[in-house]
Amino acid sequence: MSIPVSLAGLRFDQALAEMFPRHSRSRMQAWLKAGHILLEGKTVSPRHKVWGGECVDLHPPEADCTRVPAAQPLPLAIVHEDDALLVIDKPAGLVVHPGVGNPDRTLLNALLAHAPQLGAVPRAGIVHRLDKDTSGLLVVAKTLVAQTDLMRQLQARSVTRAYLALVHGGVARGGTVDAPIGRDARSRTRMAVVARGKPARTNFEVLEHLPGATLLRCRLETGRTHQIRVHLQSIGHPLVGDPVYRRGAPALPVAMKAFGRQALHAALLEFQHPESGCRRAFRAELPADFRALLESLRRA
């Protein structure tokens, strides 16, 4: 397997973590030290910098070969499927990758059941993520060639990703939040706007003013972890229902109290098809809980 060009500049262990998320970082480190992972046929340091295109040979110990996510047949809302890719409308509450606290019953497990050949593609073909409680569109590559192409498009910022977001307070007009994002020094499970973070840019426009809230359309230029949630909270308009980034949110109106997740939906996904080269756009309607919240506020 070759290292995707999109991972150029990373340390070898960091590139491996991106390519093989089904294995823990500690296990990958152990395999590296034991010589079970070769780069261009040689053992190298975990700190070795990669440039993309190098060949990786992974030969895990026989005892570890079965320690991979199980294929689990779970419902999938498939918006589009062809030989190169899938577009999924992910429901809120579904975790994308297995991890601590969510060892299985994730989108990755469901994909392996739907298309077993995805077991040969890094991350089962998943190109980008959505938070557990964010609903909406994800693209999944069915081949390594398609995955590499889509990752390059993301890196070049040529993929259009538009979200509907309901935020606290009245947002007067649209704008752009251009602020770097990194780990919150006070809590390693949170992200924050920090001076030494990675560049992050979110554009937003006002769609509708509602009692105590505003419906926005947000478009990502970058794809940092929790980007929309962090950026909107940083300008004083956290997402309705967000349990993590709600600092500064006013007391909840009755209509919002029952909404048990962040009000964020990936509504539009547009990219160049890896095989045909044609620009394709996909849309996902708001889920029922989000629609019900908006209707409650409109009636207020």
N, C-alpha and C positions, 0 to 999 in steps of 0.2 A: 504494500500500500504506500502511496506517495503522500508526502506532507502537502496539504493545500497551500497555494501561494498566499492565501489570505492570512496564514499564520506566520509569514516571514517576519523575522526579528525576535520571535519569542524564544525563550529557553526551551531545550528539548523536553524537559518534564512538563512545562506549561503547554506545549504543543500536544503532547501525549494526552494530557487531561482534557483538551478540547476534542481530540480525535476519538478518545475511548472513554466517554463519560460513564459508561456502564461499570467501569472498574474504579475503585476508590484511588485517590492520589497516593495514599500510603502503600497500597498494593503495587501500583505502577512503579513507585520508588524502589520497592523490594525487588521487583522483576528486573529493573534496570541494573541494580547492584549485583544481582545473581546472573546477569548475562542473558536473560531471556528476551531482551529487546535490543535489536541491533539497528544502527543507522548506517546505511550504505555498507552493510556487512561487518561493521565494527562496533565494539562497545565504546560508548562516549559518556562524558560526564553529564549529569542532569542539567548543568548550567550551560552546556554547549548551545550556541545560537544556531537556529535553523533559518534557511532562506527560501524554503518551498521547493518542491520537486524531488527532494531526497527520498530514497526508498527506506521504509520502515519494515523490519521483520519482527513480528511479535509471536513468540512461541511460549505461551504461559505453561507453567508446570501442569502436568496432567490433572492433579488434584484440584486445580483452580478453573479448569476449562468449563465446568458446569456452573460456575458462579457468575452467571449473566442473567439479566432480566428475563422473566418468563413471558412467553406469548400468552396474553389473556384476551379472549374475545369480549370486548366491551363495545357499547354503542358508539359509532362514529358518525358525525354529520359531515358527509363528504360533499363539498361544493363542486369539486372538479377532480377528475383522475384521468391520467393517460400513462404512457409508458415511462415518462420522465419524472412525473411529479404528482403529488396530491395537494389539494387545498382543503383544509379542514376548518369547520366552524366550531371552535372549542367552546364547550359550555363552562360557565363559572363553576368553580369547585373542583375542576379536573386539573391535577398536577401534570406538568409536561414531562419531567424527568424523575426517575426514582431518586430518593435521597433520604436523609435522616428524617424519620417520622412518616415517610411515604415510600416504603420499600417496593410497593407494587401498585397495581390498579391505576397506572398513570397512562398518559397518552402514548408514551413509548411502548409500554406493554401492549396496548391496543393495536398499535401500528404493526408490531411484530406478528400479531395474530392475523391481521388483515392482509399483510403482504410479507410473508416469511423472508423474501429475498432482502428485506431491509436489514436483516441481521448482518449482512456483509458490508453495510454502509455505516460510517461513523455516526454515532448518535441516532441510529436508525433513520437517518436522512433528515432529521430535524435541523433546520437552518437557523431559526430564531425562536425566541420564547415569548410566552405570555405568562404573567403572574397567575397563580392558582385561581384567584377570584376575579380575574379579568376575562371577559368573554370575547369571542370573535375569531378572526381569520389568522391562520398559520399556513405557511407553505412547507411541504416536506418533499425532499428529493428522493427519488427511487433509485438513482444511480450515483456513483461517485462523480461522474462527469457533470451531471446536473447539479449536484451539491456544490462542487467547486465553482461552477458558473454563478449560481445564486449567491454564494458567499462573496464572490468578487463584486457582484452588483450591490450588495449591502455595503461593502467596504467603499465602493465608489459613490454611495449615496444616491443611486439611481432607482432604488426601490421606493415606491410611494406607499406610505403607511399612514392612514388617517383613522383617528379614533373619535368617538363621541364621549364626552366627559361632562358629568354634572357636578358643579362645584358650589361650595358655599359662597354666599354673598352676591352682590351685583357687580359684574365685570362690565365696565363702561364700554370698552372697545377691544378689538383684537390687537395682537401684538406678537412679540417674539421674546422668549426667555433664552438668553445665551449665557449659560453659567456652568462651570465645570462641576462634575459629579464624582464623588469618591465615597469611601467608607466613612460613616459617622464615627468620630473619635470617641464618642460617649457610648456608642452601642454598635458592635460589629455586625449586627444583623440588619442594621438600617443603612441607607445611603443618605447623603446630604450634599448640599452645595459647599464645596471646599476649594480653596485656592489651588491646591495641588492635584485636583481631580482631573479626570479625562474630559476633554471638550464635549459639550452637550448643547444641543440647540433644538428648541421646540417652538413651532409656530402655532398660533391659535386664533380662531375667529369666533365671534359671538353669533349663536344661532337663535337663542330664545332667552328672554328674561322671565323668570318664574318667581313666585313668592319665596324669598330667602335664598334663592339659588339662580345659577345661570347655566344653560346648556351650551357647551363649547364644541367646536370641531378642532382637534389638535392634529398637527402633522409633524412627524418626526423627521429630522434631518440626520440624527445620530440614533444609536440604539443602546443607550446605557441602561443598566439595571434600575428599575423603578423610575425611569426618567420623567414621565409625565407626572407621576404622583409627587416626586420631589420638586420639580419645577413649579407646579401649580401651588404647592404648599409654600414655596419660597416667596411667592408674590402675594401671599395672604388669602388664597382661595383654594384650600385643600378639597380633595374629592369628597363628595357626600359618601358616607359609609366606610371611609378608609380607616381601619383600626390602627394603623401605624403612623401615617403622616397626617394627623388631624390637629396638630397644635395650631391654635388660633381659630379653630372652628367655633362658631357660636353655638348656643344651645339649640338642639335639634327641634324643628317643627314636628308636629305629630306625624305628618305625612312621610317624614324621612326616618323616623325611629325604627320602623320595621324592616328597613333595607339593610340586610346583613352582610354587605360586601362593598368594596369600592365601586362607585358608579362609573365604570370605564369599559368601553366596548370597542374592539378593533373592527371597524365597519368597512374599511376599504383596503385592498391590497393590490398593487399594480407593479408588474415587473416584465422584463423581456423573457419570453419562453426560451429555456436553454437549448432546445432543439430547433424550433421553427424560426427563432429570432423575432417573432412577432410580439408586440406589446400586448399583454393581457391584463385585464382588470376584473377583480372579483369583489362582490359586495355581500355583506351579511346583515340581515335585518336585526333590529334590537331584540334581545330576548324578552320574554314575557314579564319578568320581574322589573326590568328597567322601564318597559312601556307602562306598566301599572304605576310605577313611581311618578313618571311624568304626568300621567293622567290625573293622579291624585293632586299633584301640585297645580295643575291647570284648573282644577275644580275649586281649589282653595280660594 
